[in-house]
Amino acid sequence: MYFFEWLMYDGRATTDYEALGREADLQKETNEKLPPIRVTQTISKAITDNESLYNYNPTYIDARTPNDEKRGLITLIVGGVGAGLLWMFFLAFYFLATYYYNEHKGSESTPLSIIDFISLHITPLIPITSLYLYIKYVFRYLRLEAFTARRLIVRFNRVTRKIYLLRPKHLGGIVALDWDTAEVCINPKMSELDGTGGFVMLGWDKETHSVRDADGHLKDDFEITFVGKPTRNASELLAFWEYIRRYMEEGPEAAPKPKKLIGKFPWPWRSFMAVWQLDSRFVKIPQLWIFVPIYGLLLPLILVHACGHWVSLLLCYEPRFPRSIEDAGR
C-alpha cells in the first residue's frame, strides 16, 4: 500500500542532489523538462473532488493518497509466512515443555533415544532462527500495510496556507509544507489517455526551505507527496487539482463540500468493494459488462484477497494529527 512512499523515503539517503541538479539544468536547456505548475495557475475550467476527501470544513480539507485500496496481498503472503513461523515456534516449545512436565511428574512413558532427545532440543532452534531472519529482513515489508497507520492523509489548510502530511515515522513522519512553494507535477496538455490512473504529485525542493516537522523545526530536505484517487482520464485529473487549488486560493465557495466524504471505519464490505473494483458506473457503459462474468469466475480469489485487505486494516491504527496541527488556523 505504501510502496511508492517507502521507496521515495528510503532512497533519500543515497540521493545525489548535485547530480539531480545538473540533470535538471540540462533538461531546462534542451526544453525537455516542462516548466513547473504553480499553485496560482488555473489549469481547468471544471472542478471535481474525485471522491478523494476524508474531511471538509472552512479551515482545511483532508485528502487520501492513491494506493489506499492496494493492500491485502502482502498481509496474506508475508503475514502468512510469519504466522506459520510463530506456529512452528510454539509447537516446538509445546513438545519440549510437555516432555519436561511429564519427567517432573514422573509419568511412565517410553524413554527417548539419544537421537530423539537431541532432536527435541535442537528443533526449537529452527523456528527461532527463522523468526530472527524474518524480523530482520522481511517484517519491514509487512509494515507497508500492517502494524502501521491505516492510511496516509494530506491536509490542505487554507488559513495557515500549509500542507500537512500525516505519515508514520518509517515513511518520513509528519511534516508541514508551504503551499505557496509547492510545484505541481502535472502536464496541462496531456492526452486523455495519459490521465488514466493518474494522481496529483506535489514536490518541494531543498532550496525553498519549506519542509518543517510537526514541532515547526526546519528540515533540510526535499519532499514529494501523492494526492487523490487514481483518475479515469486527464480531464478528471486536472479538475481534481483545480478543486484543491480553488479551495486554497479562493475559499470554500469556489470548491463546495462533496456530497459524500470517505468513511474511515473498516467495514468488511468496503474491503470487498476495494478488491472488486467495479462500482455502479459500469452499468452505464455496456462495454464493461464483460467484466461481470469474469469477476464472477474469480470470486473465490476476490473473497480471499478481500479478507486479507480487511485483516490488514484491523491490524493497523487510525492515525491522528498532533493537537498543534489540529488547532492550526482555527
N, C-alpha and C positions, 0 to 999 in steps of 0.2 A: 504493500500500500504506500509506504513512504520511500520507495526505492529511489526515485529521482532526487528527492530531497536529501536522502542519505548519501548518494553519490556526490551531490553538489557539496555537501558539508565535509564529507570525508576527503574530498580531493583538494581542499583548500591548502592543506599543509604542504602539498607538493606542487602548488601552482607557481609558475614562473611569471610574475607580474610584469617584469620588464619585457619578456618575450611577447606577452599578450599586448602590451602597449605598442611594441614595434609592429606587430601584425595589424593592429587596429589602424595605425598611421598609414601603413601600406595600402590597406583597403580603402581608406579615405582618398588617397592619391589616385587610385585606379577606379574610383567610383563603384567599387564592389560592395561597399557597405552602405546600407540605407541610413539616411540621417535619422537620429532618434526622434521619436514622437514625444512631445512634451505634454504635460497634463493640461495645459491651457488650449491645446489644439483639438478642434472638433473634427471627428473622422466619420460620423454617421448622422443622418437625419432622424433615424429611428432609434428607439431605446428598448431594452428588454432586461429583466432581472435574471433571465436564463435559469430560473428555478434554482438559484445558487446561494440564497441568503438564509442564514440561521436566525438573524435578528435585525430589526429595523426600528429606529427611533430618530427623532430630530437631531441627535448628537452623533450617532455612529451607525454603521451597518457592519454586520459580521458575515463574511463570505466564506464559502467552502473552497477546498483545493480539488484539483482534477481527478485524483485517484482514490477518492473515498470508497467507491464500490469495489475496487480491485483488491480484495482481501479474501482470505479463507484457505487458499491452496497452500500457502506457507504454513498456516496453522495445522492443516491436515497432515502434510508431509513431514515438515521439520518437527512440529509438535508431537506427531505420532511416534516418530523415532525417539524423542525424549521420553515420552510416556512408556514406551517399550523398555527403554534402558532402566527407568525407575522400577518398573515391574520386575525385571530381572534382578535388580539390586535387592528389593525387599524379599523376593522369593529365595535368593541365595542365603540371606541372613535368617530367614524363617527356618530353613532346614538346619542351619548351624545352631540357631537358638534352641530348636526342638531337640537336637542331639544332646546339648549340654543340660537341658532341662530334664530329659529322661535319665541322663547319667546322674544328676543331682538327686533325683527321686529314687534312684536305684532300680528302675524298671527293668524287667527281664526282656532282653532283646538280643538279636543276633549280633555279636561283636563285629565291628568293622575291620576289614583288612587294612593293611598299611596303605595300600594304594587308594582305597576309598577314604581313609582318614585324611590323607594328604590332599586328595581332590576336594573333599568337603571344605577344607580351609583355604585352598587356593582359588576355588571357583568364585568367591565374592570379589576377588581382585579384578576379575574380568569386567563386571559392570561398573566397579569403582573407577577403573582406568578409562572405560568408555565414557562414563559421565564426566570425568575430568576433561577429556578431549572435546566432548560435546559442548560443555560450558565455555571452554576456552576458544573454540573455533567456530561453533555452529549457533550457539544461543543468540548471538547478536543479530543473526538473520531472522530468528523468530521474533525479535523485538521490533521488526519492521511492521508487524501487525498484531502483536500480542504482548501483554505485560508492559504496555506503554500508553500514551494518550490515545483516546478513542478517535480523535480527529484533530486536524490542524485547522486553525482559524486565522483568517486575515481580517483585521478590524480597520475600517476606514473611519477616522474621527474627523468630522468636518470643522469642529470647533478648535481643536488643537492643531489641525492640519498635519496629522501624523497617521502613519500606517503601522499598526502593531501586529507582530507575528507571534502567535501562541503555538509554541513547539516544545517538545521535550528536549532535555539538555543534550542528548546524543544526536540531535538534529539541528543544533545551533542555539537552542534556548529561546527565551522571549527577548525580542528586540523592538525598539521604536525607531521608525524611519521617517524622514522628511517627505511629505507629499510633493512639495514643490521641486525637489531634486530628482524625483523618480523618472526613469526612462522606460518608455513603453515599447516592448519588442513586438510590434505589430506592423505589417505592411498594409496600408490602407488600399493599395491597388491589387491585392491578392485576388486570385480567381476564387469562385465559389467552392471549387473542389479543394483548394488549399486550406480552406477553413474547416474542413471536415475533421472532427476530432480535435479541434484546436482549443486553446485556452489562453487567457491573458498572462503574459510574463512581464514582471516588473523587475528592474535592476537599479542598483546604486553603485557607483564607482567609489573606490577608496578616496579619490581626490575630493569628493564632495563632503567628506567628514559628516555623513548623515546617519551613521549607524550608532545607536546607543542601546545599552542593555536596559533591563527593567528598572534599574535604580537610577538611570539617567547618565551613567558613565559612558564616555565616548569610546568606541571600539574602532581601532584602525583596521578596517576590513571592508570587503565588498559584500553585497547581499543580492540575492535573487529569490523571488517568490513566484509561485504559480497560483492563479486565481480562477475559480469558476468551474462549472461542469463542462466537459468537452462538448463543443458545439457541433451542429449539423452542417453548417456552411459558413462562408466568410461573412455574410450579412449578419448572421446571428452573433458571431464573434465580435464584430465591430460595434453592433448595437449594445452588446453587454458592456463593453468597455465604456461606451458613451454614457450608459446608465450610471456607472460608477463616477465617471468624470463630472457629469452634471450634478450628481448628488454632492460631490465635494466642492465644486466650483460655484454652483448656483443655488443649491439647497434642496430640501425635500420636495418643494413644489415642482421642481423640474424633473424629479425622479420619484414618482409616487410609490407608496408602500405596495409590495407584491400582494396579490390575492391570497397566496399561501406561502408560508415560510417552511423551511426544512425542519422536521421534528428531530429531536436528539435521543429520544428513548429507544433502546434497542429492541423493538418489537420483532419477533421472528419472521413475520410476513414481509417486513422491509428487507430482510436478508434475502428472502426468496425472490422478491421483485428486483433486487440489485443483481442477482445472478441470472434471472430470467431475461432481463434487458429488453423486453418488449412491453411498451406501455400502450395506452389506449389510442395513441396517434396512428398506430399501424393500421387501424380499421379504415382510415380514410385513404390509405394507399394500397390498392389491390395487389400491386407487385410484391408487397411484403407479406402477403398471406401465406406464401410458400414456406415461410419460416415457422408457422404454427405446427404443421405436422412434423417438421424436423425437430423442433423443440420438444414435441410430444414424445418422439423416439428417444430423445436424450434426457427425458425427465428423471430417471433414476440417478444419473450423474449430476444433474442440476440440483436435486434434493441433497445429495451428499455434499456438494460444493456449498449449498446454502447453509447446511448445518455447520460446516467449517467457518463460514462467514459469520454466523451468529455466535458461535463459540468464541471467535476472535474478539467480537465486540464485548462479550461478557467478561473476557479476561483483561479488558482494558479499563482505565478510569476516565471519567469525564473531566477534561481539563478546564481550568478557570484562570482568567487573568488575575494578577495581583490587585489588591484594593486600589493602589495608586493609579492604575490604568483604568479600572472600572469607574473611578470617580473623575477621571480626566475630562474636562470640558463641561461638567455638569454645574 
